[in-house]
């Protein structure tokens, strides 16, 4: 997700990398990059620069003397958890340069829409009650009489202090740009997989050339206003929410203000308490198993490089902790990537030629701060040596994790996971995962566990425990060793060797007669043991997170599907979910998989195009999630 440069505070496992600070101010020469211009002095006193610990990260608008309207994702992280405290939030209003002028308001209370969905960036609305009362005239919000504003041919304006190009610097000066509203159908056709027509409106005039972007909002503009002139009065009908590359190929997506007027008016008027349901149109939306399934894919649903970019755009705002690059065609070195990328950075791919494509580089520049680390998984046979130089030239610090073979590479990644993700200490539950080195299904399916919890993955052959895995176990002696697969892939000798190092009670067997049944065992462990036991690690709104919230349908049979499943670990690692692996041409759901998701009451996400995950699998997955056609319990 884009449009925000606000902090995504790490919850749960401690991250040992400090996120980048606020972006530097824009130069005058930057103004033309998004086809915008400085706003006239004093034109929009109700516009607010949303500051996090003194640095600008989002936009907002004054809607009442002591109420501010902004986007939920500005104040919640990618797991939907509050990420900003009132003490760290402030606003500059009545200003055209938030650094040098204006009035500062401080936050007393932050209220996230009760149905905010971080996965789809749906219901992306938040309210902030301020300690001070401002005499700035509030912007008028669109109401029932203004529904026509949400459709073409409305000509609108968006203002903000955000970046002037994808991944570029922000502006200290308030900028404005005129944009056209785009129909829901045309917006969806531009490549968005997560649009909700009832709650979102699209606007923008994108180009097809990254070197010459069209008119659009960008990172740092999140939460700011989309408005139109109605009879000489500015009427806000959208809130900057998300998009792809700024000004290129796709319009921006905005939360539709008219949908949320009942909730906004109820909260600001004192009739609705924080956390109470939205009584208006947003309150009628289906949730959980009844929610519409979402398909995440690039322009070509079969292309793992493009699909990984699409997933990254869904998941990550700017200022990821780091990035990860793996081979899209050579699985052995990539298998530890789910634990490393995890919650903290995008997992993207080099192409079939081992080179880094321009679109992938642009996505790294959008998400990873200048000077940030980009890990490269594997040797130069998998990801070409030129990639290091490309990353260096783009301002990143490439760190290649490559051993003499796949086992050693996995061990190096495991050490990095513990050092970076787990702060030098043991992983959650003092655990490690051991998978078969000879194929990928078990090692990528366990991403539903490794990505959320940050538990590293080791590789071993079938006949005896691999040396790098043995060295790791001897050095760390974990309490729990999750062993993936039966004797055909992890032989009894390997189990005995593990037990001799870590103790006979340390082995947690995850195996079934097929790869699907093994994956189902992972889901059951995740749902009924790991998540319930992690309530002291992950919290949302003061309550422990004890259930995965998504069912992510992936193809576990096609020989070229590993990269799609591995990239999907970004979703389960950020939002909390389980994999629902499919057989055949992505058209068959095994009964063991249906039973493993029984009564989850969770949304269904599809990874890749219909050739990877067929539309026909949605109905049985949703039914099982609702407790139908499965072994309940």
SEROPA-713935 format. One record per residue (C-alpha): residue in three letters; x, y, z. Coordinates in steps of 0.5 Angstrom, whole numbers, padded with zeros to 4 digits, always signed. Each point is the difference from the previous one (the first is absolute). Layout:
ALAXYZ/...
This chain:
UNK+0000+0000+0000/UNK+0002+0007-0001/UNK-0001+0007+0001/UNK+0003+0000+0007/UNK+0007+0001+0003/UNK-0003+0000+0007/UNK+0003-0005+0005/UNK-0001-0008+0000/UNK+0001-0001+0007/UNK+0003-0007+0001/UNK-0005-0004+0005/UNK+0002-0007+0003/UNK+0007-0002-0002/UNK+0005+0005+0001/UNK+0003+0003-0006/UNK+0007+0002+0001/UNK+0001+0004-0006/UNK-0003+0008+0001/UNK-0005+0002-0006/UNK+0002+0006-0004/UNK-0001+0007+0002/UNK-0004+0005-0003/UNK+0001+0002-0007/UNK+0004+0006-0002/UNK-0004+0006-0003/UNK-0001+0001-0007/UNK+0003+0005-0005/UNK-0003+0005-0004/UNK+0002-0004-0006/UNK-0004-0006+0002/UNK-0007+0003+0000/UNK-0001-0002-0008/UNK+0002-0007+0001/UNK-0008-0002+0002/UNK-0002+0006-0004/UNK-0002+0004+0006/UNK+0001+0006+0003/UNK+0001+0004+0006/UNK-0007+0002+0003/UNK-0002+0007+0001/UNK+0002+0003+0006/UNK-0006-0001+0005/UNK-0004-0003-0005/UNK-0001-0006+0005/UNK+0000+0001+0007/UNK-0004-0006+0002/UNK+0006-0004-0003/UNK+0004-0004+0005/UNK+0007-0003+0000/UNK+0000-0006+0004/UNK+0007+0000+0004/UNK+0002-0006+0004/UNK+0005+0001+0005/UNK+0001+0007-0004/UNK+0001-0003-0007/UNK-0005+0001-0005/UNK-0003-0007-0002/UNK-0007+0001-0002/UNK-0005+0005-0002/UNK-0007+0001+0003/UNK-0005+0006+0001/UNK-0004+0004+0005/UNK-0007-0002+0000/UNK-0002+0003+0007/UNK+0003+0005+0005/UNK+0003-0006+0003/UNK+0000-0006-0005/UNK+0004-0002-0005/UNK-0001-0005-0006/UNK+0005-0005-0003/UNK+0002-0007-0002/UNK+0000-0006+0004/UNK+0006-0003-0003/UNK+0004+0007+0003/UNK-0002-0002+0007/UNK+0000-0008-0001/UNK+0006-0005-0002/UNK-0001-0005-0005/UNK-0003-0005+0005/UNK-0005+0005+0001/UNK+0002+0002+0007/UNK+0001+0007+0003/UNK+0007+0002-0002/UNK-0001+0008+0002/UNK-0001+0002+0007/UNK-0004+0007+0002/UNK+0007+0002+0003/UNK+0004-0001-0006/UNK-0005+0004-0005/UNK-0001+0007-0002/UNK-0003+0004-0005/UNK+0002+0007-0004/UNK-0006+0003-0003/UNK-0001+0007-0003/UNK+0007+0000-0003/UNK+0003-0001-0007/UNK+0006-0002+0003/UNK+0000-0005+0006/UNK+0007+0001+0002/UNK+0000+0008+0000/UNK-0007+0002+0001/UNK-0007-0002+0003/UNK-0004-0002+0006/UNK+0002-0006+0004/UNK-0005-0005+0003/UNK+0001-0006+0004/UNK-0004-0006+0000/UNK-0004-0003+0006/UNK-0003-0006-0003/UNK+0001-0004-0006/UNK-0006-0004-0003/UNK+0001-0005-0005/UNK-0007-0002-0004/UNK-0002-0006+0003/UNK+0000-0004-0006/UNK+0006+0002-0003/UNK+0003-0006-0004/UNK+0008+0001-0001/UNK+0000-0006-0005/UNK-0005+0004-0005/UNK+0002+0007+0003/UNK-0008+0000+0000/UNK-0004+0005+0005/UNK+0007+0004+0000/UNK-0003+0005+0005/UNK+0003+0003+0006/UNK-0002+0006+0005/UNK+0004+0004+0005/UNK-0003+0004+0005/UNK+0005+0006+0002/UNK+0002+0003+0006/UNK-0001+0007-0002/UNK-0006+0003-0004/UNK+0002+0004-0006/UNK-0004+0005-0003/UNK+0002-0002-0007/UNK-0006-0001-0005/UNK-0001-0007-0001/UNK-0001-0003-0007/UNK-0007-0003-0001/UNK+0000-0007-0001/UNK-0004-0003-0006/UNK-0007-0003+0002/UNK-0006-0003-0003/UNK-0001+0005-0005/UNK+0007+0000-0002/UNK+0000-0007-0003/UNK+0001+0002-0007/UNK+0007+0002+0002/UNK+0002-0007+0001/UNK-0001-0001-0008/UNK+0003+0003-0006/UNK+0000+0005-0003/UNK+0002+0003+0007/UNK+0006+0004+0000/UNK+0003+0001+0006/UNK+0007+0002+0004/UNK+0004-0004+0005/UNK+0005+0004+0004/UNK+0006-0002+0005/UNK+0007+0000+0002/UNK+0002-0007-0003/UNK+0005-0002-0004/UNK+0001+0003-0007/UNK+0001-0007-0003/UNK+0000-0007+0001/UNK+0005-0001+0006/UNK+0002+0007-0001/UNK+0001+0006+0006/UNK-0006+0003+0003/UNK-0002+0007-0001/UNK+0000+0005+0006/UNK-0004+0005-0004/UNK-0008-0002-0001/UNK-0001-0003-0007/UNK-0006+0000-0004/UNK-0002-0004-0007/UNK-0006-0001-0004/UNK-0003-0007-0001/UNK-0006-0003-0004/UNK-0004-0005+0004/UNK+0000-0007-0003/UNK-0005-0005-0001/UNK+0000-0006+0005/UNK+0000-0005-0006/UNK+0006+0004-0004/UNK+0004+0001+0007/UNK-0001-0008+0001/UNK+0002-0001-0007/UNK+0007+0004+0001/UNK+0002-0006+0004/UNK-0003+0000+0007/UNK-0002-0006+0004/UNK-0003+0003+0006/UNK-0004+0005-0002/UNK-0007+0001+0004/UNK-0005+0004-0004/UNK-0004+0002+0006/UNK+0006+0003+0004/UNK+0005+0002-0005/UNK+0000+0005-0005/UNK+0006+0001-0006/UNK+0003+0006-0003/UNK+0006+0002-0003/UNK+0003+0001-0007/UNK+0005-0005-0001/UNK+0005-0001-0006/UNK+0004-0006-0002/UNK+0007+0003+0001/UNK+0003-0001+0006/UNK+0005+0006-0002/UNK-0006+0005-0001/UNK-0005-0002+0005/UNK-0007+0003+0000/UNK-0004+0004+0005/UNK-0001-0004+0006/UNK+0001+0000+0008/UNK+0006-0004+0003/UNK+0003-0002+0006/UNK-0001+0004+0006/UNK-0007+0003-0003/UNK-0003-0006+0004/UNK-0006+0003+0004/UNK-0001+0006-0004/UNK-0006+0003-0004/UNK-0002-0001-0007/UNK-0006+0005-0001/UNK-0003+0004-0005/UNK-0003+0007-0001/UNK-0008+0000+0001/UNK-0003+0006+0000/UNK+0006+0004+0002/UNK+0001-0004+0006/UNK+0006-0006+0000/UNK-0004-0006+0002/UNK+0005-0006+0002/UNK-0003-0007-0003/UNK+0006-0004+0001/UNK+0006-0002+0004/UNK+0007-0002-0003/UNK+0001-0007+0001/UNK+0004-0005-0004/UNK+0003-0001-0007/UNK+0005-0002-0004/UNK+0006+0003-0004/UNK-0002+0008+0001/UNK-0003+0003-0006/UNK+0002-0006-0004/UNK-0005-0005-0003/UNK-0005+0000+0005/UNK-0004+0005+0004/UNK+0000+0002+0007/UNK-0005-0004+0005/UNK-0004+0004+0005/UNK-0005-0001+0006/UNK-0007+0002-0002/UNK-0002+0005+0005/UNK-0007+0000-0002/UNK+0000-0008+0003/UNK+0003+0002+0007/UNK-0004+0007+0001/UNK-0005-0004+0005/UNK+0006-0003+0004/UNK+0004+0007+0000/UNK-0006+0004+0002/UNK-0002-0005+0005/UNK+0007+0000+0003/UNK+0002+0007+0000/UNK-0007+0002+0003/UNK+0000-0005+0005/UNK-0005-0005-0002/UNK+0005-0005-0002/UNK+0005-0003+0005/UNK+0007-0002-0002/UNK+0000-0007-0003/UNK-0008+0000+0000/UNK-0002-0003-0007/UNK-0001+0005-0006/UNK-0008+0001-0001/UNK+0001+0002-0007/UNK+0001-0003-0007/UNK+0007-0003+0003/UNK-0004-0003+0005/UNK-0003-0005-0005/UNK+0006-0002-0003/UNK+0001-0008+0000/UNK+0006-0002+0005/UNK+0004-0006+0001/UNK-0002-0007-0004/UNK-0006+0005-0003/UNK+0005+0005-0003/UNK+0001+0000-0008/UNK+0007-0004-0001/UNK+0006+0004-0003/UNK+0004-0002-0005/UNK+0007+0003+0000/UNK+0004+0000-0007/UNK+0004+0004-0004/UNK-0001+0001-0008/UNK+0001-0007-0001/UNK-0002-0004+0005/UNK+0005-0006-0001/UNK+0006+0005+0000/UNK+0003-0001+0007/UNK+0004+0006+0000/UNK-0006+0005-0002/UNK-0004-0004+0005/UNK+0005+0001+0006/UNK+0000+0008-0002/UNK-0008+0000+0001/UNK+0000-0004+0006/UNK+0006+0005+0003/UNK-0005+0006-0003/UNK-0006-0003+0004/UNK+0004-0001+0007/UNK+0006+0005+0001/UNK+0000+0008+0001/UNK+0006+0004-0001/UNK+0006-0001+0005/UNK+0000-0008+0000/UNK+0006-0002+0004/UNK+0004-0004-0005/UNK-0002-0003-0007/UNK+0002-0008-0002/UNK+0001-0002-0007/UNK+0000-0007-0002/UNK+0000-0004-0007/UNK-0007-0001-0003/UNK+0002-0007-0003/UNK+0005-0003+0004/UNK-0003-0002+0007/UNK+0006-0003+0004/UNK+0003+0007+0003/UNK-0007+0003+0001/UNK-0003-0004+0005/UNK+0002+0004+0006/UNK-0003+0006-0003/UNK-0007+0000+0003/UNK+0003+0000+0007/UNK+0005+0006-0002/UNK-0005+0004-0004/UNK-0005-0001+0005/UNK-0004+0006+0003/UNK+0006+0005-0002/UNK+0001+0000-0007/UNK-0002-0002-0007/UNK+0002-0007-0003/UNK+0002+0002-0007/UNK+0003-0004-0006/UNK+0005+0000-0005/UNK-0002-0002-0007/UNK+0001-0007-0004/UNK+0007+0003-0002/UNK+0002+0002+0007/UNK-0001+0007-0001/UNK-0004+0005+0004/UNK-0005+0003-0004/UNK-0002+0008+0000/UNK-0007-0001+0003/UNK+0003-0004+0005/UNK+0006+0005+0001/UNK-0006+0006+0001/UNK-0004-0004+0005/UNK+0007-0001+0004/UNK+0000+0008-0001/UNK-0007+0001+0003/UNK+0001-0005+0006/UNK+0007+0000+0002/UNK+0003+0007+0003/UNK+0006+0002-0004/UNK+0006-0003+0003/UNK-0004-0006+0002/UNK+0002-0007+0000/UNK-0002-0005-0005/UNK+0002-0007+0001/UNK+0001-0004-0006/UNK-0001-0008+0001/UNK+0005-0004-0003/UNK+0006+0000-0004/UNK+0001+0003-0007/UNK-0002-0006-0004/UNK-0007+0001+0003/UNK+0000+0008+0000/UNK+0005+0003-0004/UNK+0006+0004+0002/UNK-0002+0006-0004/UNK-0006+0001+0005/UNK+0004+0002+0006/UNK+0003+0006-0004/UNK-0007+0001-0003/UNK-0002+0001+0008/UNK+0006+0004+0002/UNK-0001+0005-0006/UNK-0008+0001+0002/UNK+0003+0002+0007/UNK-0001-0007+0004/UNK+0005-0004+0004/UNK-0001-0007-0003/UNK+0002-0006+0005/UNK+0001-0007-0004/UNK-0002-0006+0005/UNK+0003-0005-0004/UNK+0003-0007+0002/UNK+0004-0006-0003/UNK-0007-0003-0001/UNK-0007+0001+0001/UNK+0001-0003+0007/UNK+0005+0005+0002/UNK-0004+0006-0003/UNK-0006-0002+0004/UNK+0004+0000+0006/UNK+0003+0007-0001/UNK-0007+0002-0001/UNK-0002-0003+0006/UNK+0006+0004+0004/UNK-0002+0006-0003/UNK-0008-0001+0002/UNK+0003-0001+0007/UNK+0004+0006+0000/UNK-0004+0005-0004/UNK-0008-0002+0002/UNK+0001-0003+0006/UNK+0005+0005+0003/UNK+0006-0005+0001/UNK-0005-0005+0005/UNK-0003-0006-0002/UNK-0006+0000-0004/UNK-0007+0000+0003/UNK-0002-0007+0003/UNK+0008-0001+0000/UNK-0002-0004-0007/UNK+0004-0001-0006/UNK-0003-0004-0007/UNK+0003-0005-0003/UNK-0002-0002-0007/UNK+0002-0004-0006/UNK+0005+0003-0005/UNK-0002-0004-0006/UNK-0006+0003-0002/UNK-0004+0006+0003/UNK-0008-0001+0002/UNK+0002-0001+0007/UNK+0005+0005+0001/UNK-0005+0006-0003/UNK-0006-0003+0003/UNK+0003+0001+0006/UNK+0000+0008-0001/UNK-0006+0001+0003/UNK+0004-0002+0007/UNK+0007+0003-0002/UNK-0003+0006-0003/UNK-0004+0002+0006/UNK+0004-0002+0006/UNK+0007+0001-0003/UNK+0002-0007+0001/UNK+0006-0002-0005/UNK+0000-0006-0005/UNK+0005-0005+0000/UNK+0001-0005-0006/UNK+0003-0007+0000/UNK+0000-0006-0004/UNK-0004-0007+0001/UNK+0005-0005+0002/UNK+0004+0004+0006/UNK+0000+0007+0003/UNK+0004+0005-0004/UNK+0006+0003+0003/UNK-0002+0008+0000/UNK-0007-0002+0003/UNK+0004-0004+0005/UNK+0004+0005+0002/UNK-0005+0005+0001/UNK-0004-0005+0004/UNK+0006-0001+0004/UNK+0002+0008+0001/UNK-0007+0001+0002/UNK-0004-0006+0003/UNK-0007+0002-0001/UNK-0005-0002+0004/UNK-0005-0002-0006/UNK+0002-0003-0007/UNK-0006+0000-0005/UNK+0002-0005-0005/UNK-0004+0000-0006/UNK-0002-0006-0004/UNK+0000-0008+0001/UNK+0006-0005-0001/UNK+0000+0001-0007/UNK+0003+0007+0001/UNK+0003+0000+0007/UNK+0002-0007+0002/UNK+0000-0003+0006/UNK+0008+0001+0001/UNK-0001+0007-0001/UNK-0005+0000+0006/UNK+0004-0004+0004/UNK+0006+0005-0001/UNK-0004+0006+0001/UNK-0003-0003+0007/UNK+0007-0002+0002/UNK+0002+0008+0000/UNK-0006+0003+0002/UNK-0004-0006+0004/UNK-0005-0005-0002/UNK-0006+0005+0003/UNK+0002+0006-0005/UNK-0002-0003-0006/UNK-0007+0002-0003/UNK-0002-0004-0006/UNK-0004+0003-0005/UNK-0001-0005-0006/UNK-0006-0003-0004/UNK+0000-0005-0005/UNK+0000+0005-0006/UNK+0003+0007+0000/UNK-0007+0003+0001/UNK-0001-0004+0006/UNK+0007+0002+0003/UNK-0002+0008-0001/UNK-0007-0002+0003/UNK+0004-0002+0006/UNK+0004+0007+0000/UNK-0007+0003+0000/UNK-0003-0004+0006/UNK+0006+0002+0004/UNK+0000+0007-0002/UNK-0007+0001+0002/UNK-0001-0004+0006/UNK+0007+0000+0003/UNK+0005+0006-0002/UNK-0005+0005-0001/UNK-0004-0001+0007/UNK+0007+0000+0003/UNK+0002+0006-0003/UNK-0005+0005+0004/UNK+0005+0003+0004/UNK+0004+0002-0006/UNK-0005+0003-0005/UNK-0005+0004+0002/UNK-0005+0005-0004/UNK-0004+0005+0004/UNK+0002-0003+0007/UNK-0003-0007-0002/UNK+0005-0006-0002/UNK+0000-0002-0007/UNK-0001-0008+0001/UNK-0003-0001-0007/UNK+0002+0000-0007/UNK-0004+0005-0004/UNK+0001-0003-0007/UNK+0000-0006-0005/UNK+0005+0001-0005/UNK-0002-0005-0006/UNK+0007-0002-0004/UNK+0002-0005-0005/UNK+0004-0005+0003/UNK+0000-0005-0006/UNK+0003+0004-0006/UNK+0007-0001+0000/UNK+0002+0007-0002/UNK-0005+0003+0006/UNK+0005+0000+0006/UNK+0002+0007-0001/UNK-0008+0002+0000/UNK-0001-0003+0007/UNK+0007+0003+0003/UNK-0002+0007-0002/UNK-0007-0002+0003/UNK+0004+0000+0007/UNK+0000+0007-0001/UNK-0008+0000+0001/UNK+0000-0005+0006/UNK+0006+0003+0003/UNK-0003+0007+0001/UNK-0008-0001+0001/UNK+0000-0007+0003/UNK-0003-0006-0004/UNK+0001-0007-0002/UNK+0001-0003-0007/UNK-0005-0004-0004/UNK+0004-0004-0005/UNK-0003-0003-0006/UNK+0001-0006-0005/UNK-0001-0001-0007/UNK+0000+0007-0004/UNK-0002+0003+0006/UNK-0007-0002+0000/UNK+0000-0006+0005/UNK-0001+0002+0008/UNK+0002-0007+0004/UNK-0005-0002+0005/UNK+0006+0001+0005/UNK+0001+0007-0002/UNK-0007+0002+0001/UNK+0000-0004+0007/UNK+0006+0004+0002/UNK-0004+0007-0001/UNK-0006-0002+0003/UNK-0004+0005+0003/UNK+0006+0005+0000/UNK-0005+0006-0003/UNK+0005+0003-0004/UNK+0001+0004-0007/UNK+0003-0004-0006/UNK+0005+0003-0004/UNK+0003-0003-0006/UNK+0007+0000-0002/UNK+0001+0000-0008/UNK-0004+0000-0006/UNK-0006-0005-0001/UNK+0005-0005-0003/UNK+0003-0001+0007/UNK-0006+0001+0004/UNK-0007-0001-0003/UNK-0006+0004+0002/UNK-0003-0006+0001/UNK+0004-0002+0007/UNK-0003+0007+0003/UNK-0007-0003+0002/UNK+0002-0007+0003/UNK+0006+0004+0004/UNK-0005+0005+0002/UNK-0005-0005+0002/UNK+0005-0004+0004/UNK+0002+0007+0004/UNK-0007+0001+0001/UNK-0001-0007+0003/UNK-0003-0004-0006/UNK+0003-0006-0003/UNK+0005-0001+0005/UNK+0002-0004+0006/UNK-0002+0006+0005/UNK+0004+0001+0006/
